[in-house]
Amino acid sequence: MSEHHVYFAIFGFDHDPAQLDVLMGQSADDYWREGESFSITVPEARRRENRWILSSQLDETASHSDHFEKLLLKLNRIAAQLDSLPDDYRYGIGVSHYFFMDDPTFYLPSEILDGFQALGFEISFDQLGLDHGSGN
């Protein structure tokens, strides 16, 4: 069993993230506003920047391949808008993939990788494994 979170975010701007809905031609799935509380459980933790976020919107137990495929479909619909973002805006894809097994594997079909690269995203993966016996 594993849990996934796959999303695309635009950040590095100083206005209300909802204003990007017009430029992107669709509403975000989530917005982060600088200074907002990060969570109810730790209200003193504050967001440090504005973000406009599209996510796969799949359940966190769906396969990582399904998450990436769904996000790619959403990004393909706004490819022209991505090209028109101001140069000082930053954006990228965020992934959290939590493995609950001894030998995790991570595989994405070449069609999905090619699709992200066609949109101008550099693809690289780092994997951190914590050994429960090492005290980490």
Helices and strands as residue ranges (DSSP letters): E 2-11, G 17-19, H 20-24, E 30-32, E 51-55, H 64-77, H 79-83, E 90-99, H 110-118
